[in-house]
Amino acid sequence: MNRHRWLRLTLLGVGAMNSPRFAPAGLLLRYGRQRAAFDGGPGAEPPPGSLAAWLVTDERSELRSALRRSAALRDVSIRAGDLDLGEAAEVRVRCLPVAHTSHPTYGYRIEADGLLVVWAPELWEFPTWAARADLMFADAAAWGRPIRFRGGVGGHATVQAVAEQAVRHDVRRLIHAHIGRPALRAIDAGLKPPVGEWGVEGRTYSLRLPGPGADRTGR
């Protein structure tokens, strides 16, 4: 199978900000020789090499200064926005709004030949545009109860709520990839999400683009 027919998605980090255990949630997308980074931060930077873009879900994040410095070393700027990869734009990355806080925040749909990957590491309400995702990386900051921001301007949904909504929206594989302190305590207690799996730093999730006789996913 031609190497250009695979999407490779590597978790650079799986933590909430200031996590005592994990680097900030971040993702590296590879398609052929092209690469794009999503979020991340100190300890969760993409490895050396050119980047088509460094996309973020929150342009006002407290990590924005560190991200800007890291991006500048790679000759890119952090931004929220769309991106096309491939000679004929075979991979389309679309920036879409999510309910999270009082200012605009986003998630990303990564589309290629009928496959759909979603990057939505911070959310208060499950985004309907994530429906029927083949693979979704989602918020896991809260466990037993949601985290509500001051003033009622959003927050973080619980792992249980995200899992329930993922089932309702026909998500095929769910990765909990923005692990907060309440979820860390659940992990230490040996608890698992009702649906999906904990994200693992450094793990690569590979999806083969459909073709005649081809399976939809691989590892």
C-alpha positions as a Markdown table, in Angstrom:
| # | Residue | x | y | z |
|---|---|---|---|---|
| 1 | Met | 0.0 | 0.0 | 0.0 |
| 2 | Asn | 1.4 | 3.4 | -0.9 |
| 3 | Arg | 2.6 | 5.3 | 2.1 |
| 4 | His | 0.6 | 8.4 | 0.9 |
| 5 | Arg | -2.6 | 6.5 | 1.6 |
| 6 | Trp | -2.3 | 6.6 | 5.3 |
| 7 | Leu | -3.1 | 9.1 | 8.0 |
| 8 | Arg | -0.8 | 8.9 | 11.0 |
| 9 | Leu | -2.0 | 10.7 | 14.2 |
| 10 | Thr | 0.5 | 10.8 | 17.1 |
| 11 | Leu | -0.5 | 12.1 | 20.5 |
| 12 | Leu | 2.2 | 14.5 | 21.6 |
| 13 | Gly | 0.6 | 15.0 | 25.0 |
| 14 | Val | -2.6 | 14.0 | 26.8 |
| 15 | Gly | -2.7 | 16.3 | 29.8 |
| 16 | Ala | -4.8 | 19.3 | 30.8 |
| 17 | Met | -2.7 | 22.4 | 31.4 |
| 18 | Asn | -0.5 | 22.2 | 34.5 |
| 19 | Ser | -1.0 | 18.4 | 34.7 |
| 20 | Pro | 1.3 | 16.8 | 37.3 |
| 21 | Arg | 1.8 | 13.8 | 35.0 |
| 22 | Phe | 1.3 | 14.5 | 31.3 |
| 23 | Ala | 2.4 | 17.1 | 28.8 |
| 24 | Pro | -0.4 | 19.3 | 27.4 |
| 25 | Ala | -2.8 | 17.7 | 24.9 |
| 26 | Gly | -1.4 | 17.9 | 21.4 |
| 27 | Leu | -1.5 | 16.0 | 18.1 |
| 28 | Leu | 0.7 | 15.5 | 15.1 |
| 29 | Leu | -0.9 | 14.7 | 11.8 |
| 30 | Arg | 1.2 | 13.1 | 9.1 |
| 31 | Tyr | 0.1 | 12.5 | 5.5 |
| 32 | Gly | 2.9 | 11.4 | 3.2 |
| 33 | Arg | 5.7 | 13.8 | 3.8 |
| 34 | Gln | 3.4 | 16.6 | 5.1 |
| 35 | Arg | 2.8 | 17.3 | 8.8 |
| 36 | Ala | 0.6 | 19.5 | 10.8 |
| 37 | Ala | 0.5 | 20.0 | 14.6 |
| 38 | Phe | -2.5 | 20.7 | 16.8 |
| 39 | Asp | -2.2 | 22.4 | 20.2 |
| 40 | Gly | 0.4 | 20.9 | 22.6 |
| 41 | Gly | 2.8 | 23.0 | 24.6 |
| 42 | Pro | 6.0 | 22.5 | 26.7 |
| 43 | Gly | 7.0 | 18.8 | 26.5 |
| 44 | Ala | 4.4 | 18.2 | 23.7 |
| 45 | Glu | 6.1 | 19.9 | 20.7 |
| 46 | Pro | 6.3 | 18.2 | 17.3 |
| 47 | Pro | 9.6 | 16.6 | 16.5 |
| 48 | Pro | 12.1 | 18.5 | 14.2 |
| 49 | Gly | 11.0 | 18.9 | 10.6 |
| 50 | Ser | 8.8 | 21.1 | 8.5 |
| 51 | Leu | 5.2 | 21.8 | 9.4 |
| 52 | Ala | 2.4 | 22.8 | 7.0 |
| 53 | Ala | 0.7 | 24.5 | 10.0 |
| 54 | Trp | 0.4 | 24.6 | 13.7 |
| 55 | Leu | -3.3 | 24.8 | 14.6 |
| 56 | Val | -4.8 | 25.6 | 17.9 |
| 57 | Thr | -8.2 | 25.2 | 19.5 |
| 58 | Asp | -7.9 | 28.4 | 21.6 |
| 59 | Glu | -6.0 | 31.4 | 20.4 |
| 60 | Arg | -6.3 | 33.0 | 23.9 |
| 61 | Ser | -5.0 | 29.9 | 25.7 |
| 62 | Glu | -2.6 | 30.5 | 28.6 |
| 63 | Leu | -0.1 | 28.4 | 26.7 |
| 64 | Arg | -0.2 | 30.7 | 23.7 |
| 65 | Ser | 3.2 | 32.4 | 24.5 |
| 66 | Ala | 5.0 | 29.1 | 24.8 |
| 67 | Leu | 3.3 | 27.8 | 21.6 |
| 68 | Arg | 4.3 | 30.9 | 19.7 |
| 69 | Arg | 7.9 | 30.5 | 20.7 |
| 70 | Ser | 8.0 | 26.8 | 19.7 |
| 71 | Ala | 6.2 | 27.5 | 16.4 |
| 72 | Ala | 8.6 | 30.4 | 15.6 |
| 73 | Leu | 11.5 | 27.9 | 15.8 |
| 74 | Arg | 9.7 | 25.9 | 13.1 |
| 75 | Asp | 9.0 | 28.9 | 10.9 |
| 76 | Val | 5.2 | 28.7 | 11.4 |
| 77 | Ser | 2.7 | 30.7 | 13.4 |
| 78 | Ile | 0.0 | 29.3 | 15.6 |
| 79 | Arg | -3.5 | 29.9 | 14.4 |
| 80 | Ala | -7.0 | 28.6 | 14.3 |
| 81 | Gly | -8.2 | 27.9 | 10.8 |
| 82 | Asp | -8.5 | 25.5 | 7.9 |
| 83 | Leu | -5.8 | 23.5 | 6.1 |
| 84 | Asp | -5.5 | 21.3 | 3.1 |
| 85 | Leu | -2.8 | 18.6 | 2.7 |
| 86 | Gly | -1.7 | 16.6 | -0.3 |
| 87 | Glu | -1.1 | 17.6 | -3.9 |
| 88 | Ala | -4.8 | 17.6 | -4.7 |
| 89 | Ala | -6.0 | 18.6 | -1.2 |
| 90 | Glu | -6.8 | 14.9 | -0.4 |
| 91 | Val | -6.8 | 15.7 | 3.3 |
| 92 | Arg | -9.1 | 18.6 | 4.4 |
| 93 | Val | -8.8 | 20.0 | 7.9 |
| 94 | Arg | -11.7 | 22.2 | 8.9 |
| 95 | Cys | -11.8 | 24.4 | 12.0 |
| 96 | Leu | -15.3 | 24.4 | 13.6 |
| 97 | Pro | -16.7 | 26.1 | 16.8 |
| 98 | Val | -17.1 | 24.3 | 20.1 |
| 99 | Ala | -18.9 | 25.4 | 23.2 |
| 100 | His | -16.2 | 25.7 | 25.9 |
| 101 | Thr | -15.7 | 29.2 | 27.3 |
| 102 | Ser | -16.7 | 32.9 | 26.9 |
| 103 | His | -14.5 | 33.5 | 23.9 |
| 104 | Pro | -14.3 | 31.6 | 20.6 |
| 105 | Thr | -12.8 | 28.1 | 20.8 |
| 106 | Tyr | -12.6 | 25.4 | 18.2 |
| 107 | Gly | -12.2 | 21.8 | 17.3 |
| 108 | Tyr | -11.1 | 20.2 | 14.0 |
| 109 | Arg | -12.5 | 17.8 | 11.4 |
| 110 | Ile | -9.9 | 16.0 | 9.5 |
| 111 | Glu | -11.5 | 14.5 | 6.4 |
| 112 | Ala | -10.0 | 12.2 | 3.7 |
| 113 | Asp | -11.7 | 9.9 | 1.3 |
| 114 | Gly | -14.8 | 9.4 | 3.5 |
| 115 | Leu | -12.8 | 9.0 | 6.7 |
| 116 | Leu | -13.3 | 11.4 | 9.5 |
| 117 | Val | -11.0 | 12.2 | 12.5 |
| 118 | Val | -12.0 | 14.8 | 15.1 |
| 119 | Trp | -9.7 | 16.7 | 17.4 |
| 120 | Ala | -11.8 | 18.3 | 20.2 |
| 121 | Pro | -9.7 | 18.3 | 23.4 |
| 122 | Glu | -11.7 | 20.9 | 25.2 |
| 123 | Leu | -15.5 | 21.1 | 25.3 |
| 124 | Trp | -18.5 | 21.9 | 27.4 |
| 125 | Glu | -21.0 | 20.5 | 24.9 |
| 126 | Phe | -20.4 | 17.7 | 22.5 |
| 127 | Pro | -20.2 | 19.1 | 19.0 |
| 128 | Thr | -22.8 | 17.7 | 16.6 |
| 129 | Trp | -20.3 | 18.1 | 13.7 |
| 130 | Ala | -18.3 | 15.2 | 15.3 |
| 131 | Ala | -21.0 | 12.7 | 14.4 |
| 132 | Arg | -19.9 | 9.5 | 12.7 |
| 133 | Ala | -16.3 | 10.1 | 13.3 |
| 134 | Asp | -14.0 | 7.1 | 12.7 |
| 135 | Leu | -11.7 | 8.4 | 15.4 |
| 136 | Met | -12.2 | 11.2 | 17.9 |
| 137 | Phe | -9.8 | 12.7 | 20.4 |
| 138 | Ala | -11.9 | 14.3 | 23.1 |
| 139 | Asp | -11.9 | 16.2 | 26.4 |
| 140 | Ala | -11.3 | 14.1 | 29.6 |
| 141 | Ala | -10.7 | 16.9 | 32.1 |
| 142 | Ala | -13.6 | 16.1 | 34.4 |
| 143 | Trp | -14.7 | 12.7 | 35.8 |
| 144 | Gly | -17.6 | 12.5 | 38.3 |
| 145 | Arg | -19.0 | 15.9 | 37.7 |
| 146 | Pro | -18.5 | 18.6 | 35.1 |
| 147 | Ile | -16.0 | 21.5 | 35.6 |
| 148 | Arg | -18.0 | 24.7 | 35.4 |
| 149 | Phe | -16.1 | 28.0 | 34.8 |
| 150 | Arg | -16.8 | 31.1 | 36.9 |
| 151 | Gly | -19.8 | 33.1 | 35.7 |
| 152 | Gly | -21.4 | 30.1 | 34.0 |
| 153 | Val | -19.4 | 30.6 | 30.7 |
| 154 | Gly | -18.7 | 27.0 | 30.0 |
| 155 | Gly | -16.2 | 24.5 | 31.3 |
| 156 | His | -15.4 | 20.8 | 30.7 |
| 157 | Ala | -17.8 | 18.0 | 30.2 |
| 158 | Thr | -17.3 | 14.7 | 32.2 |
| 159 | Val | -15.7 | 11.7 | 30.6 |
| 160 | Gln | -19.1 | 9.9 | 31.1 |
| 161 | Ala | -21.0 | 12.6 | 29.3 |
| 162 | Val | -18.5 | 12.7 | 26.4 |
| 163 | Ala | -18.7 | 8.9 | 26.1 |
| 164 | Glu | -22.5 | 8.9 | 26.1 |
| 165 | Gln | -22.7 | 11.5 | 23.5 |
| 166 | Ala | -20.1 | 9.8 | 21.4 |
| 167 | Val | -22.3 | 6.7 | 21.3 |
| 168 | Arg | -25.3 | 8.8 | 20.4 |
| 169 | His | -23.4 | 10.4 | 17.6 |
| 170 | Asp | -22.0 | 7.1 | 16.2 |
| 171 | Val | -18.3 | 7.8 | 16.9 |
| 172 | Arg | -16.5 | 4.6 | 16.0 |
| 173 | Arg | -13.4 | 5.0 | 18.2 |
| 174 | Leu | -13.1 | 7.5 | 21.1 |
| 175 | Ile | -9.8 | 8.5 | 22.7 |
| 176 | His | -10.0 | 10.5 | 25.9 |
| 177 | Ala | -7.0 | 12.8 | 25.3 |
| 178 | His | -7.1 | 15.9 | 27.6 |
| 179 | Ile | -6.8 | 14.2 | 31.0 |
| 180 | Gly | -7.4 | 16.4 | 34.0 |
| 181 | Arg | -6.8 | 15.9 | 37.7 |
| 182 | Pro | -10.2 | 14.3 | 38.4 |
| 183 | Ala | -9.6 | 11.8 | 35.6 |
| 184 | Leu | -6.1 | 11.1 | 36.9 |
| 185 | Arg | -7.6 | 10.1 | 40.3 |
| 186 | Ala | -10.0 | 7.8 | 38.4 |
| 187 | Ile | -7.0 | 6.3 | 36.5 |
| 188 | Asp | -5.2 | 5.7 | 39.8 |
| 189 | Ala | -8.3 | 4.0 | 41.2 |
| 190 | Gly | -8.2 | 1.6 | 38.3 |
| 191 | Leu | -11.3 | 3.1 | 36.7 |
| 192 | Lys | -11.9 | 3.1 | 32.9 |
| 193 | Pro | -14.2 | 5.3 | 30.7 |
| 194 | Pro | -17.6 | 3.7 | 30.0 |
| 195 | Val | -16.8 | 4.0 | 26.3 |
| 196 | Gly | -13.5 | 4.6 | 24.6 |
| 197 | Glu | -9.9 | 4.5 | 26.0 |
| 198 | Trp | -7.4 | 6.7 | 27.7 |
| 199 | Gly | -5.0 | 8.5 | 25.3 |
| 200 | Val | -1.4 | 7.5 | 25.5 |
| 201 | Glu | 1.4 | 10.0 | 25.0 |
| 202 | Gly | 3.5 | 9.0 | 22.0 |
| 203 | Arg | 1.1 | 6.5 | 20.6 |
| 204 | Thr | 0.4 | 6.7 | 16.9 |
| 205 | Tyr | -3.1 | 5.9 | 15.5 |
| 206 | Ser | -3.0 | 5.0 | 11.8 |
| 207 | Leu | -5.9 | 5.0 | 9.4 |
| 208 | Arg | -5.6 | 3.7 | 5.9 |
| 209 | Leu | -7.6 | 5.6 | 3.3 |
| 210 | Pro | -10.3 | 3.5 | 1.7 |
| 211 | Gly | -9.5 | 1.9 | -1.7 |
| 212 | Pro | -10.7 | -1.2 | -3.6 |
| 213 | Gly | -10.7 | -4.1 | -1.1 |
| 214 | Ala | -9.1 | -2.0 | 1.6 |
| 215 | Asp | -10.0 | -2.0 | 5.3 |
| 216 | Arg | -11.0 | 1.4 | 6.8 |
| 217 | Thr | -8.7 | 1.3 | 9.8 |
| 218 | Gly | -5.4 | -0.1 | 10.9 |
| 219 | Arg | -2.9 | 0.0 | 13.7 |
